[in-house]
């Protein structure tokens, strides 16, 4: 699997011309508590076209949250503290 570039000028979303730096800025503006995949996509527009870059957006979100002392939740929703695999186990 190809590793994502850490260059902030790297284009992540070609549909909406969004760079890694744009996504990182949105994540930092939203903060650890507010930076969910849904919010990052809505604010940056990355992943809202064809959706092909969504896995990369999620990876960047996870990396940036980790730098900020947070982590990306894989819970089904904010009200249900189980991931899909945990629920099915």
Biopython code that builds the backbone (N, CA, C, O; Angstrom):
import numpy as np
from Bio.PDB.StructureBuilder import StructureBuilder

atoms = [
    (1, "UNK", "N", (0.843, -1.187, 0.000)),
    (1, "UNK", "CA", (0.000, 0.000, 0.000)),
    (1, "UNK", "C", (0.882, 1.242, 0.000)),
    (1, "UNK", "O", (1.869, 1.316, 0.732)),
    (2, "UNK", "N", (0.520, 2.201, -0.817)),
    (2, "UNK", "CA", (1.302, 3.422, -0.942)),
    (2, "UNK", "C", (1.111, 4.324, 0.276)),
    (2, "UNK", "O", (-0.008, 4.538, 0.743)),
    (3, "UNK", "N", (2.230, 4.845, 0.777)),
    (3, "UNK", "CA", (2.171, 5.707, 1.950)),
    (3, "UNK", "C", (1.804, 7.134, 1.525)),
    (3, "UNK", "O", (2.246, 7.614, 0.482)),
    (4, "UNK", "N", (0.997, 7.795, 2.341)),
    (4, "UNK", "CA", (0.591, 9.164, 2.052)),
    (4, "UNK", "C", (1.745, 10.136, 2.260)),
    (4, "UNK", "O", (2.514, 10.010, 3.213)),
    (5, "UNK", "N", (1.854, 11.088, 1.373)),
    (5, "UNK", "CA", (2.874, 12.124, 1.509)),
    (5, "UNK", "C", (2.527, 13.037, 2.683)),
    (5, "UNK", "O", (1.355, 13.300, 2.952)),
    (6, "UNK", "N", (3.550, 13.514, 3.370)),
    (6, "UNK", "CA", (3.335, 14.464, 4.464)),
    (6, "UNK", "C", (3.449, 15.906, 3.980)),
    (6, "UNK", "O", (3.284, 16.839, 4.765)),
    (7, "UNK", "N", (3.730, 16.091, 2.692)),
    (7, "UNK", "CA", (3.836, 17.429, 2.112)),
    (7, "UNK", "C", (2.462, 18.098, 2.135)),
    (7, "UNK", "O", (1.508, 17.559, 1.575)),
    (8, "UNK", "N", (2.346, 19.270, 2.777)),
    (8, "UNK", "CA", (1.037, 19.925, 2.860)),
    (8, "UNK", "C", (0.477, 20.361, 1.504)),
    (8, "UNK", "O", (-0.715, 20.647, 1.395)),
    (9, "UNK", "N", (1.320, 20.415, 0.475)),
    (9, "UNK", "CA", (0.860, 20.822, -0.859)),
    (9, "UNK", "C", (0.386, 19.652, -1.709)),
    (9, "UNK", "O", (-0.061, 19.847, -2.839)),
    (10, "UNK", "N", (0.480, 18.437, -1.173)),
    (10, "UNK", "CA", (0.044, 17.253, -1.909)),
    (10, "UNK", "C", (-1.468, 17.268, -2.073)),
    (10, "UNK", "O", (-2.211, 17.417, -1.103)),
    (11, "UNK", "N", (-1.913, 17.110, -3.320)),
    (11, "UNK", "CA", (-3.353, 17.077, -3.574)),
    (11, "UNK", "C", (-3.911, 15.737, -3.116)),
    (11, "UNK", "O", (-3.418, 14.680, -3.511)),
    (12, "UNK", "N", (-4.939, 15.789, -2.286)),
    (12, "UNK", "CA", (-5.595, 14.585, -1.776)),
    (12, "UNK", "C", (-6.888, 14.353, -2.546)),
    (12, "UNK", "O", (-7.183, 13.227, -2.947)),
    (13, "UNK", "N", (-7.649, 15.406, -2.748)),
    (13, "UNK", "CA", (-8.944, 15.319, -3.437)),
    (13, "UNK", "C", (-8.880, 16.098, -4.746)),
    (13, "UNK", "O", (-8.839, 17.328, -4.749)),
    (14, "UNK", "N", (-8.873, 15.371, -5.848)),
    (14, "UNK", "CA", (-8.815, 16.051, -7.140)),
    (14, "UNK", "C", (-10.180, 16.601, -7.556)),
    (14, "UNK", "O", (-10.244, 17.566, -8.317)),
    (15, "UNK", "N", (-11.256, 16.013, -7.078)),
    (15, "UNK", "CA", (-12.600, 16.507, -7.416)),
    (15, "UNK", "C", (-12.793, 17.949, -6.950)),
    (15, "UNK", "O", (-13.348, 18.779, -7.669)),
    (16, "UNK", "N", (-12.320, 18.231, -5.724)),
    (16, "UNK", "CA", (-12.538, 19.552, -5.128)),
    (16, "UNK", "C", (-11.238, 20.316, -4.873)),
    (16, "UNK", "O", (-11.239, 21.328, -4.173)),
    (17, "UNK", "N", (-10.123, 19.830, -5.443)),
    (17, "UNK", "CA", (-8.822, 20.497, -5.342)),
    (17, "UNK", "C", (-8.438, 20.801, -3.895)),
    (17, "UNK", "O", (-8.170, 21.947, -3.534)),
    (18, "UNK", "N", (-8.419, 19.745, -3.074)),
    (18, "UNK", "CA", (-8.102, 19.882, -1.651)),
    (18, "UNK", "C", (-6.749, 19.239, -1.378)),
    (18, "UNK", "O", (-6.493, 18.111, -1.800)),
    (19, "UNK", "N", (-5.881, 19.964, -0.668)),
    (19, "UNK", "CA", (-4.555, 19.452, -0.340)),
    (19, "UNK", "C", (-4.533, 18.866, 1.064)),
    (19, "UNK", "O", (-5.461, 19.043, 1.854)),
    (20, "UNK", "N", (-3.452, 18.169, 1.345)),
    (20, "UNK", "CA", (-3.252, 17.643, 2.697)),
    (20, "UNK", "C", (-3.237, 18.793, 3.703)),
    (20, "UNK", "O", (-3.798, 18.678, 4.792)),
    (21, "UNK", "N", (-2.592, 19.902, 3.334)),
    (21, "UNK", "CA", (-2.534, 21.064, 4.220)),
    (21, "UNK", "C", (-3.913, 21.626, 4.520)),
    (21, "UNK", "O", (-4.191, 22.027, 5.650)),
    (22, "UNK", "N", (-4.784, 21.657, 3.503)),
    (22, "UNK", "CA", (-6.161, 22.132, 3.712)),
    (22, "UNK", "C", (-6.873, 21.258, 4.742)),
    (22, "UNK", "O", (-7.545, 21.761, 5.642)),
    (23, "UNK", "N", (-6.716, 19.948, 4.597)),
    (23, "UNK", "CA", (-7.364, 19.002, 5.510)),
    (23, "UNK", "C", (-6.798, 19.156, 6.920)),
    (23, "UNK", "O", (-7.549, 19.184, 7.896)),
    (24, "UNK", "N", (-5.481, 19.254, 7.024)),
    (24, "UNK", "CA", (-4.835, 19.418, 8.334)),
    (24, "UNK", "C", (-5.305, 20.690, 9.023)),
    (24, "UNK", "O", (-5.572, 20.686, 10.225)),
    (25, "UNK", "N", (-5.405, 21.777, 8.267)),
    (25, "UNK", "CA", (-5.870, 23.047, 8.838)),
    (25, "UNK", "C", (-7.281, 22.923, 9.389)),
    (25, "UNK", "O", (-7.572, 23.417, 10.478)),
    (26, "UNK", "N", (-8.157, 22.266, 8.640)),
    (26, "UNK", "CA", (-9.542, 22.073, 9.090)),
    (26, "UNK", "C", (-9.559, 21.263, 10.385)),
    (26, "UNK", "O", (-10.289, 21.596, 11.319)),
    (27, "UNK", "N", (-8.761, 20.208, 10.440)),
    (27, "UNK", "CA", (-8.718, 19.353, 11.630)),
    (27, "UNK", "C", (-8.272, 20.165, 12.844)),
    (27, "UNK", "O", (-8.856, 20.045, 13.921)),
    (28, "UNK", "N", (-7.248, 20.981, 12.675)),
    (28, "UNK", "CA", (-6.742, 21.780, 13.792)),
    (28, "UNK", "C", (-7.745, 22.857, 14.211)),
    (28, "UNK", "O", (-7.858, 23.173, 15.396)),
    (29, "UNK", "N", (-8.474, 23.420, 13.240)),
    (29, "UNK", "CA", (-9.513, 24.402, 13.568)),
    (29, "UNK", "C", (-10.662, 23.763, 14.341)),
    (29, "UNK", "O", (-11.203, 24.371, 15.265)),
    (30, "UNK", "N", (-11.035, 22.543, 13.970)),
    (30, "UNK", "CA", (-12.139, 21.850, 14.640)),
    (30, "UNK", "C", (-11.737, 21.344, 16.021)),
    (30, "UNK", "O", (-12.578, 21.245, 16.915)),
    (31, "UNK", "N", (-10.465, 21.025, 16.200)),
    (31, "UNK", "CA", (-9.984, 20.525, 17.485)),
    (31, "UNK", "C", (-10.244, 19.044, 17.658)),
    (31, "UNK", "O", (-10.953, 18.427, 16.863)),
    (32, "UNK", "N", (-9.668, 18.484, 18.699)),
    (32, "UNK", "CA", (-9.752, 17.043, 18.948)),
    (32, "UNK", "C", (-11.204, 16.576, 19.066)),
    (32, "UNK", "O", (-11.568, 15.542, 18.505)),
    (33, "UNK", "N", (-12.019, 17.315, 19.777)),
    (33, "UNK", "CA", (-13.413, 16.894, 19.991)),
    (33, "UNK", "C", (-14.295, 17.083, 18.757)),
    (33, "UNK", "O", (-15.220, 16.303, 18.531)),
    (34, "UNK", "N", (-14.014, 18.116, 17.961)),
    (34, "UNK", "CA", (-14.888, 18.426, 16.832)),
    (34, "UNK", "C", (-14.494, 17.805, 15.513)),
    (34, "UNK", "O", (-15.290, 17.793, 14.574)),
    (35, "UNK", "N", (-13.288, 17.292, 15.423)),
    (35, "UNK", "CA", (-12.785, 16.767, 14.156)),
    (35, "UNK", "C", (-13.213, 15.320, 13.945)),
    (35, "UNK", "O", (-12.477, 14.384, 14.258)),
    (36, "UNK", "N", (-14.409, 15.160, 13.412)),
    (36, "UNK", "CA", (-14.887, 13.830, 13.017)),
    (36, "UNK", "C", (-14.732, 13.731, 11.500)),
    (36, "UNK", "O", (-14.565, 14.749, 10.829)),
    (37, "UNK", "N", (-14.784, 12.541, 10.967)),
    (37, "UNK", "CA", (-14.675, 12.380, 9.517)),
    (37, "UNK", "C", (-15.775, 13.169, 8.813)),
    (37, "UNK", "O", (-15.524, 13.819, 7.798)),
    (38, "UNK", "N", (-16.970, 13.113, 9.338)),
    (38, "UNK", "CA", (-18.103, 13.827, 8.737)),
    (38, "UNK", "C", (-17.849, 15.337, 8.709)),
    (38, "UNK", "O", (-18.090, 15.985, 7.690)),
    (39, "UNK", "N", (-17.365, 15.896, 9.815)),
    (39, "UNK", "CA", (-17.106, 17.338, 9.889)),
    (39, "UNK", "C", (-15.939, 17.755, 9.000)),
    (39, "UNK", "O", (-15.995, 18.792, 8.339)),
    (40, "UNK", "N", (-14.883, 16.945, 8.987)),
    (40, "UNK", "CA", (-13.717, 17.262, 8.160)),
    (40, "UNK", "C", (-14.112, 17.261, 6.685)),
    (40, "UNK", "O", (-13.694, 18.138, 5.930)),
    (41, "UNK", "N", (-14.914, 16.282, 6.273)),
    (41, "UNK", "CA", (-15.376, 16.236, 4.894)),
    (41, "UNK", "C", (-16.256, 17.442, 4.570)),
    (41, "UNK", "O", (-16.112, 18.044, 3.506)),
    (42, "UNK", "N", (-17.149, 17.793, 5.464)),
    (42, "UNK", "CA", (-18.057, 18.917, 5.229)),
    (42, "UNK", "C", (-17.301, 20.236, 5.141)),
    (42, "UNK", "O", (-17.605, 21.071, 4.290)),
    (43, "UNK", "N", (-16.320, 20.428, 6.014)),
    (43, "UNK", "CA", (-15.588, 21.702, 6.059)),
    (43, "UNK", "C", (-14.531, 21.831, 4.978)),
    (43, "UNK", "O", (-14.291, 22.929, 4.475)),
    (44, "UNK", "N", (-13.894, 20.720, 4.612)),
    (44, "UNK", "CA", (-12.816, 20.785, 3.627)),
    (44, "UNK", "C", (-13.301, 20.464, 2.212)),
    (44, "UNK", "O", (-12.636, 20.813, 1.236)),
    (45, "UNK", "N", (-14.435, 19.812, 2.097)),
    (45, "UNK", "CA", (-15.012, 19.304, 0.848)),
    (45, "UNK", "C", (-14.265, 18.095, 0.296)),
    (45, "UNK", "O", (-14.657, 17.556, -0.739)),
    (46, "UNK", "N", (-13.184, 17.651, 0.971)),
    (46, "UNK", "CA", (-12.469, 16.452, 0.543)),
    (46, "UNK", "C", (-13.345, 15.232, 0.792)),
    (46, "UNK", "O", (-13.957, 15.110, 1.853)),
    (47, "UNK", "N", (-13.405, 14.339, -0.173)),
    (47, "UNK", "CA", (-14.191, 13.121, -0.021)),
    (47, "UNK", "C", (-15.663, 13.299, -0.307)),
    (47, "UNK", "O", (-16.446, 12.373, -0.097)),
    (48, "UNK", "N", (-16.064, 14.475, -0.786)),
    (48, "UNK", "CA", (-17.495, 14.710, -1.044)),
    (48, "UNK", "C", (-17.838, 14.656, -2.527)),
    (48, "UNK", "O", (-18.994, 14.842, -2.905)),
    (49, "UNK", "N", (-16.831, 14.401, -3.372)),
    (49, "UNK", "CA", (-17.077, 14.260, -4.808)),
    (49, "UNK", "C", (-17.325, 12.797, -5.110)),
    (49, "UNK", "O", (-18.396, 12.261, -4.824)),
    (50, "UNK", "N", (-16.319, 12.155, -5.695)),
    (50, "UNK", "CA", (-16.456, 10.739, -6.053)),
    (50, "UNK", "C", (-16.274, 9.822, -4.844)),
    (50, "UNK", "O", (-16.721, 8.675, -4.862)),
    (51, "UNK", "N", (-15.614, 10.326, -3.787)),
    (51, "UNK", "CA", (-15.402, 9.527, -2.578)),
    (51, "UNK", "C", (-14.151, 8.683, -2.600)),
    (51, "UNK", "O", (-13.849, 8.011, -1.614)),
    (52, "UNK", "N", (-13.418, 8.696, -3.691)),
    (52, "UNK", "CA", (-12.219, 7.875, -3.810)),
    (52, "UNK", "C", (-11.119, 8.222, -2.825)),
    (52, "UNK", "O", (-10.302, 7.368, -2.482)),
    (53, "UNK", "N", (-11.088, 9.467, -2.367)),
    (53, "UNK", "CA", (-10.035, 9.897, -1.449)),
    (53, "UNK", "C", (-10.437, 9.757, 0.021)),
    (53, "UNK", "O", (-9.638, 10.066, 0.905)),
    (54, "UNK", "N", (-11.644, 9.303, 0.294)),
    (54, "UNK", "CA", (-12.109, 9.221, 1.679)),
    (54, "UNK", "C", (-11.177, 8.404, 2.582)),
    (54, "UNK", "O", (-10.934, 8.813, 3.717)),
    (55, "UNK", "N", (-10.643, 7.258, 2.117)),
    (55, "UNK", "CA", (-9.696, 6.531, 2.980)),
    (55, "UNK", "C", (-8.465, 7.376, 3.336)),
    (55, "UNK", "O", (-7.964, 7.302, 4.458)),
    (56, "UNK", "N", (-7.981, 8.176, 2.380)),
    (56, "UNK", "CA", (-6.837, 9.050, 2.655)),
    (56, "UNK", "C", (-7.209, 10.155, 3.638)),
    (56, "UNK", "O", (-6.418, 10.501, 4.515)),
    (57, "UNK", "N", (-8.404, 10.705, 3.493)),
    (57, "UNK", "CA", (-8.874, 11.740, 4.422)),
    (57, "UNK", "C", (-8.947, 11.154, 5.835)),
    (57, "UNK", "O", (-8.552, 11.804, 6.803)),
    (58, "UNK", "N", (-9.447, 9.941, 5.946)),
    (58, "UNK", "CA", (-9.554, 9.269, 7.249)),
    (58, "UNK", "C", (-8.170, 9.018, 7.841)),
    (58, "UNK", "O", (-7.971, 9.177, 9.046)),
    (59, "UNK", "N", (-7.218, 8.628, 7.005)),
    (59, "UNK", "CA", (-5.843, 8.402, 7.467)),
    (59, "UNK", "C", (-5.229, 9.698, 7.972)),
    (59, "UNK", "O", (-4.604, 9.721, 9.033)),
    (60, "UNK", "N", (-5.404, 10.777, 7.218)),
    (60, "UNK", "CA", (-4.860, 12.085, 7.626)),
    (60, "UNK", "C", (-5.513, 12.520, 8.928)),
    (60, "UNK", "O", (-4.832, 13.027, 9.821)),
    (61, "UNK", "N", (-6.820, 12.331, 9.050)),
    (61, "UNK", "CA", (-7.526, 12.677, 10.277)),
    (61, "UNK", "C", (-6.946, 11.912, 11.459)),
    (61, "UNK", "O", (-6.696, 12.499, 12.512)),
    (62, "UNK", "N", (-6.735, 10.636, 11.301)),
    (62, "UNK", "CA", (-6.179, 9.815, 12.369)),
    (62, "UNK", "C", (-4.779, 10.304, 12.757)),
    (62, "UNK", "O", (-4.469, 10.429, 13.942)),
    (63, "UNK", "N", (-3.940, 10.579, 11.760)),
    (63, "UNK", "CA", (-2.574, 11.040, 12.023)),
    (63, "UNK", "C", (-2.565, 12.387, 12.734)),
    (63, "UNK", "O", (-1.803, 12.584, 13.680)),
    (64, "UNK", "N", (-3.402, 13.308, 12.288)),
    (64, "UNK", "CA", (-3.430, 14.648, 12.889)),
    (64, "UNK", "C", (-3.997, 14.601, 14.307)),
    (64, "UNK", "O", (-3.488, 15.277, 15.202)),
    (65, "UNK", "N", (-5.050, 13.805, 14.515)),
    (65, "UNK", "CA", (-5.611, 13.679, 15.863)),
    (65, "UNK", "C", (-4.578, 13.111, 16.825)),
    (65, "UNK", "O", (-4.485, 13.538, 17.975)),
    (66, "UNK", "N", (-3.801, 12.140, 16.343)),
    (66, "UNK", "CA", (-2.760, 11.546, 17.187)),
    (66, "UNK", "C", (-1.725, 12.605, 17.583)),
    (66, "UNK", "O", (-1.287, 12.652, 18.732)),
    (67, "UNK", "N", (-1.340, 13.451, 16.627)),
    (67, "UNK", "CA", (-0.390, 14.538, 16.919)),
    (67, "UNK", "C", (-0.953, 15.501, 17.964)),
    (67, "UNK", "O", (-0.205, 16.090, 18.744)),
    (68, "UNK", "N", (-2.284, 15.655, 17.972)),
    (68, "UNK", "CA", (-2.953, 16.585, 18.880)),
    (68, "UNK", "C", (-3.317, 15.927, 20.216)),
    (68, "UNK", "O", (-3.923, 16.565, 21.077)),
    (69, "UNK", "N", (-2.946, 14.655, 20.388)),
    (69, "UNK", "CA", (-3.235, 13.962, 21.635)),
    (69, "UNK", "C", (-4.569, 13.262, 21.660)),
    (69, "UNK", "O", (-5.011, 12.823, 22.722)),
    (70, "UNK", "N", (-5.218, 13.145, 20.532)),
    (70, "UNK", "CA", (-6.510, 12.472, 20.456)),
    (70, "UNK", "C", (-6.391, 11.177, 19.682)),
    (70, "UNK", "O", (-5.290, 10.700, 19.409)),
    (71, "UNK", "N", (-7.525, 10.617, 19.333)),
    (71, "UNK", "CA", (-7.543, 9.409, 18.509)),
    (71, "UNK", "C", (-8.840, 9.365, 17.727)),
    (71, "UNK", "O", (-9.837, 9.975, 18.113)),
    (72, "UNK", "N", (-8.814, 8.635, 16.625)),
    (72, "UNK", "CA", (-9.990, 8.487, 15.775)),
    (72, "UNK", "C", (-10.831, 7.337, 16.297)),
    (72, "UNK", "O", (-10.340, 6.215, 16.426)),
    (73, "UNK", "N", (-12.079, 7.602, 16.594)),
    (73, "UNK", "CA", (-12.984, 6.575, 17.099)),
    (73, "UNK", "C", (-13.539, 5.758, 15.941)),
    (73, "UNK", "O", (-13.856, 6.304, 14.884)),
    (74, "UNK", "N", (-13.654, 4.452, 16.141)),
    (74, "UNK", "CA", (-14.293, 3.609, 15.136)),
    (74, "UNK", "C", (-15.673, 3.141, 15.607)),
    (74, "UNK", "O", (-16.210, 2.151, 15.109)),
    (75, "UNK", "N", (-16.239, 3.874, 16.579)),
    (75, "UNK", "CA", (-17.574, 3.539, 17.079)),
    (75, "UNK", "C", (-18.609, 3.793, 15.993)),
    (75, "UNK", "O", (-18.418, 4.655, 15.136)),
    (76, "UNK", "N", (-19.693, 3.048, 16.032)),
    (76, "UNK", "CA", (-20.740, 3.202, 15.025)),
    (76, "UNK", "C", (-21.301, 4.616, 14.994)),
    (76, "UNK", "O", (-21.591, 5.150, 13.923)),
    (77, "UNK", "N", (-21.455, 5.222, 16.164)),
    (77, "UNK", "CA", (-21.879, 6.616, 16.257)),
    (77, "UNK", "C", (-21.479, 7.142, 17.627)),
    (77, "UNK", "O", (-20.986, 6.393, 18.470)),
    (78, "UNK", "N", (-21.693, 8.422, 17.841)),
    (78, "UNK", "CA", (-21.278, 9.020, 19.115)),
    (78, "UNK", "C", (-22.093, 8.521, 20.306)),
    (78, "UNK", "O", (-21.698, 8.723, 21.455)),
    (79, "UNK", "N", (-23.227, 7.872, 20.040)),
    (79, "UNK", "CA", (-24.093, 7.393, 21.115)),
    (79, "UNK", "C", (-23.926, 5.908, 21.408)),
    (79, "UNK", "O", (-24.506, 5.388, 22.361)),
    (80, "UNK", "N", (-23.139, 5.231, 20.594)),
    (80, "UNK", "CA", (-23.019, 3.776, 20.686)),
    (80, "UNK", "C", (-21.541, 3.427, 20.664)),
    (80, "UNK", "O", (-20.907, 3.467, 19.609)),
    (81, "UNK", "N", (-20.992, 3.086, 21.813)),
    (81, "UNK", "CA", (-19.546, 2.935, 21.947)),
    (81, "UNK", "C", (-19.030, 1.552, 21.563)),
    (81, "UNK", "O", (-18.263, 0.938, 22.304)),
    (82, "UNK", "N", (-19.455, 1.074, 20.405)),
    (82, "UNK", "CA", (-18.965, -0.183, 19.858)),
    (82, "UNK", "C", (-18.686, -0.005, 18.374)),
    (82, "UNK", "O", (-19.401, 0.715, 17.678)),
    (83, "UNK", "N", (-17.633, -0.670, 17.895)),
    (83, "UNK", "CA", (-17.382, -0.697, 16.455)),
    (83, "UNK", "C", (-18.236, -1.815, 15.867)),
    (83, "UNK", "O", (-18.790, -2.626, 16.609)),
    (84, "UNK", "N", (-18.345, -1.864, 14.570)),
    (84, "UNK", "CA", (-19.122, -2.923, 13.924)),
    (84, "UNK", "C", (-18.572, -4.316, 14.274)),
    (84, "UNK", "O", (-19.350, -5.206, 14.614)),
    (85, "UNK", "N", (-17.222, -4.526, 14.196)),
    (85, "UNK", "CA", (-16.705, -5.852, 14.565)),
    (85, "UNK", "C", (-16.988, -6.216, 16.026)),
    (85, "UNK", "O", (-17.281, -7.373, 16.328)),
    (86, "UNK", "N", (-16.904, -5.239, 16.933)),
    (86, "UNK", "CA", (-17.188, -5.514, 18.333)),
    (86, "UNK", "C", (-18.651, -5.894, 18.539)),
    (86, "UNK", "O", (-18.966, -6.760, 19.355)),
    (87, "UNK", "N", (-19.526, -5.252, 17.807)),
    (87, "UNK", "CA", (-20.947, -5.537, 17.913)),
    (87, "UNK", "C", (-21.265, -6.941, 17.414)),
    (87, "UNK", "O", (-22.124, -7.624, 17.973)),
    (88, "UNK", "N", (-20.575, -7.368, 16.367)),
    (88, "UNK", "CA", (-20.840, -8.668, 15.769)),
    (88, "UNK", "C", (-20.150, -9.819, 16.506)),
    (88, "UNK", "O", (-20.464, -10.983, 16.256)),
    (89, "UNK", "N", (-19.223, -9.511, 17.402)),
    (89, "UNK", "CA", (-18.479, -10.568, 18.116)),
    (89, "UNK", "C", (-19.334, -11.273, 19.149)),
    (89, "UNK", "O", (-18.856, -12.182, 19.829)),
]
sb = StructureBuilder()
sb.init_structure("model")
sb.init_model(0)
sb.init_chain("A")
sb.init_seg("    ")
for serial, (resi, resn, name, xyz) in enumerate(atoms, 1):
    if name == "N":
        sb.init_residue(resn, " ", resi, " ")
    sb.init_atom(name, np.array(xyz, "f"), 0.0, 1.0, " ", f" {name:<3s}", serial, name[0])
structure = sb.get_structure()
